[in-house]
Amino acid sequence: MKIDEPAIRNPESHAPNLFPICLKLEGRLCLVVGAGTVGESKIEGLLAAGAAVRVVAPSATDTVRQLARAGTIRWEARCFEPTDLAGVFLVVVATDSTDVNDCVFREARQRGVLCNVVDDPARCDFYYPSVVRRGALQIAISTAGRSPALAQRLRRELEQQFPPAYATWVEELGRKRQKLFRRKMDRERRRRLLHRLAARERFEKFAESGFGVRDSVFAGNGAQQASRQPIQKPLPRNPNPVALPQPPIPDSCFPRVYLVRAEPAHPELLTLKALDVLGRADVVLHDDLVTPQVLAKVSPKASVFRVGKRCGPKRTSQEEIHALMVAYARGGLRVVRLQGGDPVIFGRAGEEVRALREAGVDFEIVPGVTSPLGAAARAGIALTERGVASSVIFLTGHPRVHDPSGLAGSDPAWPSLIRTDTTVVIYMPGDDYALLAAELSARGLDPETPCLIVSSASTAREHVHLSTVCELPRAPRLPSPKLLIVGQVVAPDRLRQREESAWAYLSAAV
């Protein structure tokens, strides 16, 4: 029997009648075909929903490889085969091959497996909506593939209409609903009470009270303990922050957010300004890369929330981080956005600054020691040196989302020619060292140019590996976060000899 394709084929056709549902994927087997940057985001979304994820792709991003090594997903480095759909609940296809996309879609249709081919509405049994997440409250917007940009705009508008405090309020409504159902009362009366509790006026009073501090926090000894101990538990899949009572507005009478960097990760490398800000913080939103030693410098009265997006399921989207910063600052709280990477170099500081400006929230960027400077200092080298290196170039090895080839060097920010007296620092080099070596050679670097891979700089897990451009493909894949420093400044005779095991060379490549 011939299986017809979905009705939507072009913008002029009628939109399909969609049935909006919220799927429970906990423990269900889901397949992702393709493991580039787009596939990576789909994998993380499925993991956040509790799905068991299997990935089929000849190659994968550094993040996907890390997930596979950690056992979080199962990655099979090969091409798709129809038997891959056996026992699968749904499949997401994220490749740039029309033939592969069409093959997976047709096989899924024949087997009754739900399929989504990214950016191809005609080959989608379901669409990814734009979602406003406020804890258990989720509002999904779909245009049936007609205009994702419109859906995103509506999501941003709804995020303003439904502030982060809704996350806590929904939990409170859930507890009150359970109490009402445990009581014996008329069903109609219970229904009226539940609707009255959910009224907008109730939420506004709830928000004015300081975002609704949980009764359990202030019951008995819990209040005293909460006043002494910071909240340092990981956030759930979506943020559900417990806010503190609203303190007096700071002397400046303006809300303020401090963007503080904590990289390298050693607390002794924090600036005096950073230590002062952390010691006076009311709320701290930090990334996964921030170490416990750095968090120990935070005021014991502050609420500390992890909003990491480094690897695996994203606990909090970037838009939610923006909303949290704005909401807490507008509540008169001193907010610290503590980041472990270089937020002002290949990071998200620019987006966060823009969001704060648009919201009219005052902010201050607290600079610190950057990753390359910290790594160079630990290695005992200078990134520039008279007669050796007169310039430094900072690049990223992370491919752009819209780059189908995934080549690091395909980014136009990479120069066409790299001079021999230049030090190159590559952020997020990934694990495809062969590709990096080829791109560096194509830009004029001698095959014997020294390279230094630095992993987890300034931490107890710190490791380095010395190599050359030609030997780079055979270098060990050190764990992220890491940097690659290329140039004569990392020649063996310029590196400081260290006896500590964390800096023992993993091989004698040069």
C-alpha positions as CSV (number, residue, x, y, z in Angstrom):
1,M,0.0,0.0,0.0
2,K,1.4,3.4,-0.9
3,I,2.0,5.7,2.0
4,D,1.0,9.3,1.2
5,E,3.3,12.1,2.4
6,P,1.9,14.8,4.8
7,A,-0.4,17.3,3.4
8,I,1.9,20.3,3.8
9,R,4.1,20.6,0.8
10,N,4.5,24.3,0.2
11,P,3.6,27.6,1.7
12,E,0.4,27.8,-0.5
13,S,-1.1,24.5,0.8
14,H,-3.5,24.4,3.7
15,A,-1.9,24.0,7.1
16,P,-2.5,20.6,8.7
17,N,-4.9,20.2,11.6
18,L,-2.5,19.6,14.5
19,F,-3.5,17.8,17.7
20,P,-1.6,19.5,20.5
21,I,-0.4,17.1,23.2
22,C,2.4,16.9,25.7
23,L,4.3,13.6,25.4
24,K,5.8,11.6,28.3
25,L,9.1,10.4,27.0
26,E,10.5,9.1,30.3
27,G,12.3,5.9,29.5
28,R,11.1,5.7,25.9
29,L,13.7,4.9,23.2
30,C,14.2,7.8,20.8
31,L,16.5,7.9,17.8
32,V,18.5,10.9,16.5
33,V,20.0,10.6,13.1
34,G,22.8,13.1,12.8
35,A,25.1,14.5,15.5
36,G,26.1,18.0,14.3
37,T,25.2,21.1,16.2
38,V,21.5,20.9,15.3
39,G,21.4,17.2,16.2
40,E,23.2,18.0,19.5
41,S,20.4,20.4,20.5
42,K,17.7,17.8,19.7
43,I,19.6,15.2,21.8
44,E,19.7,17.5,24.8
45,G,16.0,18.2,24.5
46,L,15.1,14.5,24.5
47,L,17.4,13.9,27.5
48,A,15.8,16.7,29.4
49,A,12.5,14.9,28.9
50,G,14.0,11.7,30.3
51,A,14.1,9.8,27.0
52,A,16.6,6.9,26.3
53,V,18.5,8.3,23.4
54,R,20.3,6.4,20.7
55,V,22.3,8.4,18.1
56,V,23.4,7.2,14.6
57,A,25.8,9.4,12.7
58,P,29.3,8.9,11.1
59,S,30.7,11.8,13.1
60,A,29.6,13.9,16.1
61,T,30.3,17.1,18.0
62,D,32.5,17.2,21.0
63,T,29.5,17.5,23.3
64,V,27.8,14.4,21.8
65,R,31.1,12.4,22.1
66,Q,31.2,13.4,25.8
67,L,27.7,12.3,26.4
68,A,28.5,8.9,24.7
69,R,31.6,8.5,26.8
70,A,29.7,9.2,29.9
71,G,27.1,6.6,29.0
72,T,24.3,9.2,28.9
73,I,23.5,8.3,25.3
74,R,24.4,5.5,22.9
75,W,26.2,6.7,19.8
76,E,26.9,4.4,16.8
77,A,29.4,6.0,14.5
78,R,28.0,4.8,11.2
79,C,25.3,5.6,8.6
80,F,21.6,5.0,9.2
81,E,20.1,1.6,8.6
82,P,16.3,0.8,8.5
83,T,16.7,-1.7,11.4
84,D,17.7,1.3,13.6
85,L,14.0,2.1,13.9
86,A,13.2,-1.2,15.7
87,G,11.6,-0.5,19.0
88,V,11.9,3.3,18.6
89,F,9.1,5.6,19.8
90,L,10.1,8.6,17.7
91,V,13.0,9.7,15.5
92,V,14.5,13.1,14.8
93,V,16.6,13.5,11.7
94,A,19.2,16.3,11.6
95,T,21.4,15.7,8.6
96,D,22.2,17.9,5.5
97,S,21.6,14.9,3.2
98,T,18.2,15.0,1.4
99,D,18.5,11.3,0.5
100,V,19.2,10.3,4.2
101,N,16.3,12.5,5.4
102,D,13.9,11.0,2.9
103,C,15.0,7.4,3.6
104,V,14.5,7.8,7.4
105,F,11.1,9.5,7.0
106,R,9.7,6.8,4.6
107,E,11.0,3.9,6.8
108,A,9.6,5.6,9.9
109,R,6.2,6.0,8.2
110,Q,6.1,2.3,7.2
111,R,6.9,1.2,10.8
112,G,4.5,3.6,12.5
113,V,7.3,5.6,14.2
114,L,6.8,9.3,14.7
115,C,9.4,11.3,12.7
116,N,10.6,14.9,12.6
117,V,13.1,16.0,9.8
118,V,14.6,19.3,11.0
119,D,13.6,22.2,8.8
120,D,11.5,20.0,6.5
121,P,7.8,20.4,7.4
122,A,6.7,18.0,4.6
123,R,8.6,15.2,6.4
124,C,7.4,15.9,9.9
125,D,4.8,14.0,11.9
126,F,5.2,16.5,14.6
127,Y,6.8,19.9,15.1
128,Y,9.0,21.4,17.7
129,P,7.1,24.4,19.2
130,S,8.6,27.5,20.7
131,V,8.1,26.9,24.5
132,V,7.8,29.3,27.4
133,R,9.0,27.3,30.5
134,R,8.1,28.3,34.0
135,G,8.8,25.1,36.0
136,A,5.8,22.8,35.5
137,L,4.0,25.5,33.5
138,Q,4.8,25.1,29.8
139,I,3.2,27.2,27.0
140,A,3.9,25.9,23.5
141,I,3.5,28.0,20.3
142,S,3.4,26.4,16.9
143,T,2.8,27.8,13.4
144,A,2.9,24.3,11.7
145,G,6.3,25.1,10.3
146,R,5.0,28.2,8.5
147,S,7.0,30.8,10.5
148,P,9.3,29.7,13.3
149,A,10.4,33.3,13.6
150,L,6.8,34.4,14.5
151,A,6.6,31.6,17.1
152,Q,9.8,32.8,18.6
153,R,8.6,36.4,18.8
154,L,5.3,35.3,20.5
155,R,7.4,33.2,22.9
156,R,9.4,36.3,23.9
157,E,6.3,38.3,24.4
158,L,4.7,35.6,26.6
159,E,7.9,35.4,28.6
160,Q,7.4,39.0,29.6
161,Q,3.7,38.3,30.4
162,F,4.5,35.2,32.5
163,P,7.5,36.1,34.7
164,P,9.7,33.4,36.4
165,A,7.7,33.7,39.6
166,Y,5.0,31.5,37.9
167,A,7.3,28.5,38.4
168,T,7.0,28.8,42.1
169,W,3.4,29.7,42.0
170,V,2.4,26.7,40.0
171,E,4.0,24.4,42.6
172,E,2.1,26.3,45.3
173,L,-1.2,25.8,43.3
174,G,-0.4,22.1,43.0
175,R,0.0,21.7,46.7
176,K,-3.3,23.6,47.4
177,R,-5.1,21.5,44.8
178,Q,-4.0,18.3,46.5
179,K,-5.2,19.6,49.9
180,L,-8.6,20.4,48.4
181,F,-9.0,17.0,46.9
182,R,-8.2,15.4,50.2
183,R,-11.1,17.2,51.7
184,K,-14.7,16.1,51.4
185,M,-16.6,18.8,49.6
186,D,-19.0,19.4,46.8
187,R,-17.3,19.1,43.4
188,E,-18.7,22.4,42.1
189,R,-17.5,24.2,45.1
190,R,-14.0,22.7,44.7
191,R,-13.9,23.8,41.1
192,R,-14.8,27.4,42.0
193,L,-12.1,27.4,44.7
194,L,-9.5,26.1,42.3
195,H,-10.3,28.8,39.7
196,R,-10.3,31.5,42.3
197,L,-6.8,30.4,43.5
198,A,-5.6,30.6,39.9
199,A,-6.9,34.1,39.3
200,R,-4.4,36.8,38.2
201,E,-5.0,38.9,41.3
202,R,-3.8,35.9,43.4
203,F,-0.6,35.7,41.4
204,E,0.1,39.4,41.7
205,K,-0.2,39.2,45.5
206,F,1.9,36.1,45.5
207,A,4.6,37.9,43.5
208,E,4.5,41.0,45.6
209,S,5.2,38.8,48.7
210,G,8.8,38.1,47.4
211,F,8.0,35.5,44.8
212,G,6.3,33.3,47.4
213,V,8.8,31.9,49.8
214,R,8.0,28.3,50.6
215,D,6.4,27.7,54.0
216,S,8.8,24.9,54.7
217,V,11.8,27.2,54.5
218,F,10.4,29.4,57.3
219,A,8.9,26.8,59.5
220,G,10.6,26.3,62.8
221,N,14.4,25.8,62.7
222,G,14.3,25.7,58.9
223,A,14.2,29.5,58.9
224,Q,17.4,29.8,60.9
225,Q,19.1,27.2,58.8
226,A,18.1,28.9,55.6
227,S,19.5,32.2,56.8
228,R,22.9,30.6,57.3
229,Q,23.2,28.1,54.4
230,P,23.2,29.0,50.7
231,I,21.0,26.9,48.4
232,Q,23.5,25.0,46.3
233,K,21.3,22.2,45.0
234,P,21.2,21.7,41.2
235,L,18.2,23.1,39.5
236,P,15.7,20.7,38.0
237,R,15.4,20.4,34.2
238,N,13.7,23.8,34.2
239,P,14.4,26.5,36.8
240,N,12.2,26.6,39.8
241,P,14.2,29.1,42.0
242,V,13.2,29.7,45.6
243,A,13.5,33.5,46.1
244,L,14.5,35.1,49.4
245,P,12.3,37.7,51.1
246,Q,12.7,41.1,49.4
247,P,15.6,42.9,51.1
248,P,16.0,46.7,51.3
249,I,16.8,48.2,48.0
250,P,20.5,49.0,47.7
251,D,21.8,52.5,48.4
252,S,22.1,53.2,44.7
253,C,18.3,52.8,44.4
254,F,18.9,51.0,41.1
255,P,18.6,47.2,40.5
256,R,22.0,45.8,39.5
257,V,23.4,42.6,38.0
258,Y,27.1,41.8,38.2
259,L,28.5,39.7,35.4
260,V,31.5,38.0,37.1
261,R,33.9,35.6,35.5
262,A,35.5,32.8,37.6
263,E,38.0,31.3,35.0
264,P,40.6,30.1,35.6
265,A,38.7,28.1,38.3
266,H,41.1,28.6,41.2
267,P,39.6,30.9,43.9
268,E,42.9,32.6,44.4
269,L,42.7,34.0,40.9
270,L,39.5,35.9,41.6
271,T,39.9,39.6,41.6
272,L,39.3,41.7,44.8
273,K,36.2,43.2,43.1
274,A,34.8,39.7,42.3
275,L,35.3,38.6,45.9
276,D,33.6,41.7,47.2
277,V,30.6,41.2,44.9
278,L,30.2,37.5,45.7
279,G,30.4,38.3,49.4
280,R,27.5,40.8,49.1
281,A,25.3,38.8,46.6
282,D,21.6,38.0,47.3
283,V,21.3,35.6,44.3
284,V,24.0,33.8,42.3
285,L,23.3,32.2,39.0
286,H,26.3,30.1,38.0
287,D,27.5,27.8,35.2
288,D,28.7,24.2,35.5
289,L,32.3,25.1,35.2
290,V,32.3,27.1,38.4
291,T,34.1,25.0,41.1
292,P,32.9,24.4,44.7
293,Q,36.0,26.3,45.9
294,V,34.8,29.4,44.1
295,L,31.2,29.0,45.3
296,A,32.6,28.9,48.8
297,K,33.3,32.6,48.4
298,V,29.6,33.4,48.0
299,S,27.8,35.0,50.9
300,P,26.2,32.4,53.1
301,K,22.9,34.3,52.9
302,A,22.7,34.1,49.2
303,S,20.6,31.7,47.1
304,V,22.8,29.9,44.7
305,F,21.4,28.3,41.5
306,R,23.2,26.2,38.9
307,V,22.0,27.2,35.4
308,G,24.7,25.3,33.5
309,K,24.4,24.5,29.8
310,R,27.8,22.9,29.2
311,C,27.0,19.3,28.5
312,G,24.0,17.0,28.6
313,P,20.5,18.3,29.2
314,K,20.3,22.1,29.4
315,R,18.9,22.9,32.9
316,T,18.0,26.4,31.9
317,S,17.7,28.0,28.5
318,Q,19.6,31.3,27.8
319,E,16.2,33.1,27.6
320,E,15.3,31.8,31.1
321,I,18.6,33.0,32.5
322,H,17.8,36.5,31.1
323,A,14.4,36.4,32.7
324,L,15.8,35.3,36.1
325,M,18.4,38.0,36.1
326,V,15.8,40.7,35.3
327,A,13.2,39.4,37.7
328,Y,15.5,39.2,40.7
329,A,17.1,42.6,40.0
330,R,13.7,44.2,39.7
331,G,12.8,42.7,43.1
332,G,15.6,44.7,44.6
333,L,18.1,41.8,44.9
334,R,21.8,42.0,44.2
335,V,22.3,39.5,41.4
336,V,25.6,37.9,40.4
337,R,25.8,36.0,37.1
338,L,28.9,33.8,37.7
339,Q,30.4,32.3,34.6
340,G,33.2,29.8,34.4
341,G,34.3,30.4,30.9
342,D,35.3,33.5,29.0
343,P,31.9,35.1,28.7
344,V,33.2,38.1,26.8
345,I,35.2,35.9,24.3
346,F,33.1,33.3,22.5
347,G,30.6,33.4,25.3
348,R,27.1,34.7,26.1
349,A,28.0,38.0,27.9
350,G,26.9,40.0,24.9
351,E,23.4,38.4,24.8
352,E,23.0,38.9,28.6
353,V,24.1,42.5,28.4
354,R,21.6,43.2,25.6
355,A,18.8,41.6,27.6
356,L,19.6,43.6,30.7
357,R,19.7,46.9,28.6
358,E,16.4,46.1,27.0
359,A,14.9,45.5,30.4
360,G,16.3,48.7,31.8
361,V,18.3,46.9,34.4
362,D,21.7,48.4,35.5
363,F,24.7,46.0,35.3
364,E,28.4,45.9,35.7
365,I,30.9,43.5,34.1
366,V,33.6,42.4,36.6
367,P,36.6,41.4,34.5
368,G,39.1,38.7,35.5
369,V,42.0,36.5,34.4
370,T,41.0,35.1,31.0
371,S,41.5,31.4,30.2
372,P,44.5,31.9,27.8
373,L,46.3,34.1,30.2
374,G,45.7,31.7,33.1
375,A,46.8,28.7,31.0
376,A,49.9,30.5,29.8
377,A,50.8,31.6,33.3
378,R,50.5,28.1,34.6
379,A,52.8,26.9,31.7
380,G,55.3,29.6,32.5
381,I,55.1,31.2,29.1
382,A,54.2,34.5,27.5
383,L,51.8,34.6,24.6
384,T,53.9,37.3,23.0
385,E,57.7,37.5,23.2
386,R,60.2,39.8,21.6
387,G,61.7,38.1,18.6
388,V,59.3,35.1,18.8
389,A,55.7,36.2,18.7
390,S,54.5,39.8,18.1
391,S,50.7,39.1,17.9
392,V,48.0,36.9,19.3
393,I,44.9,35.6,17.5
394,F,41.9,34.2,19.5
395,L,39.8,31.7,17.5
396,T,37.1,29.2,18.2
397,G,37.1,25.6,17.0
398,H,33.4,25.3,17.6
399,P,31.6,25.2,14.2
400,R,28.8,27.6,13.6
401,V,25.2,26.3,13.8
402,H,24.4,27.1,10.2
403,D,27.6,25.7,8.8
404,P,26.7,22.3,7.3
405,S,30.3,21.2,6.8
406,G,31.1,21.7,10.5
407,L,34.6,22.8,9.5
408,A,36.3,24.9,12.1
409,G,38.3,26.7,9.4
410,S,35.1,27.4,7.4
411,D,34.3,30.3,9.7
412,P,35.3,33.5,7.9
413,A,36.7,34.8,11.2
414,W,39.7,32.5,10.7
415,P,42.4,34.4,8.8
416,S,43.4,33.0,5.4
417,L,47.1,33.3,6.4
418,I,48.7,32.9,9.8
419,R,52.2,34.4,10.2
420,T,54.9,32.4,11.9
421,D,55.4,35.1,14.5
422,T,51.8,34.8,15.7
423,T,50.5,32.9,18.7
424,V,47.1,31.2,18.0
425,V,44.8,30.4,20.9
426,I,41.8,28.2,19.9
427,Y,38.9,28.0,22.3
428,M,36.7,24.9,22.3
429,P,39.0,23.0,19.9
430,G,36.9,19.8,20.2
431,D,38.3,16.4,19.5
432,D,38.8,16.5,15.7
433,Y,42.5,17.3,15.9
434,A,43.1,16.1,12.4
435,L,40.8,18.7,11.0
436,L,42.4,21.4,13.1
437,A,45.9,20.4,11.9
438,A,44.7,20.5,8.3
439,E,43.2,23.9,8.7
440,L,46.3,25.3,10.5
441,S,48.6,23.8,7.8
442,A,46.4,25.3,5.1
443,R,47.0,28.7,6.6
444,G,50.7,28.5,6.2
445,L,51.9,27.1,9.5
446,D,54.9,24.8,9.4
447,P,54.1,21.1,10.3
448,E,56.7,21.3,13.1
449,T,55.0,24.4,14.8
450,P,54.6,23.5,18.5
451,C,51.1,23.0,19.9
452,L,50.0,22.9,23.6
453,I,46.7,21.4,24.7
454,V,45.6,22.6,28.1
455,S,42.7,20.8,29.8
456,S,40.9,22.1,33.0
457,A,43.5,24.8,33.6
458,S,44.2,25.8,37.2
459,T,42.2,22.9,38.7
460,A,43.2,19.6,40.3
461,R,42.3,17.9,37.0
462,E,44.7,20.1,35.0
463,H,46.5,18.3,32.2
464,V,48.6,19.4,29.2
465,H,50.0,17.7,26.2
466,L,52.8,19.1,24.0
467,S,52.7,18.3,20.3
468,T,53.2,19.8,16.9
469,V,50.8,20.6,14.0
470,C,51.8,17.4,12.1
471,E,51.6,15.2,15.3
472,L,48.3,16.8,16.5
473,P,46.0,14.2,15.0
474,R,47.7,11.5,17.2
475,A,47.4,13.6,20.4
476,P,45.3,12.3,23.3
477,R,41.7,13.6,23.5
478,L,41.9,15.5,26.8
479,P,38.6,16.3,28.5
480,S,36.9,19.6,28.1
481,P,37.1,22.5,29.0
482,K,40.4,22.9,27.1
483,L,42.4,25.3,25.0
484,L,44.8,24.8,22.1
485,I,47.8,27.2,22.0
486,V,49.8,27.1,18.8
487,G,53.1,28.9,18.1
488,Q,56.8,29.1,18.9
489,V,56.0,30.5,22.4
490,V,55.1,26.9,23.5
491,A,58.3,25.4,22.1
492,P,59.7,22.8,24.6
493,D,62.7,25.0,25.6
494,R,60.4,27.8,26.6
495,L,58.0,25.8,28.7
496,R,58.7,25.8,32.4
497,Q,59.6,22.4,33.7
498,R,57.2,21.2,36.4
499,E,57.4,18.2,38.7
500,E,53.6,18.1,39.6
501,S,51.8,15.1,38.1
502,A,49.0,17.3,36.8
503,W,51.5,18.8,34.4
504,A,53.4,15.6,33.5
505,Y,53.5,15.4,29.7
506,L,51.3,12.6,28.4
507,S,53.8,11.8,25.6
508,A,57.0,13.1,24.1
509,A,55.5,14.3,20.8
510,V,58.4,16.7,20.2
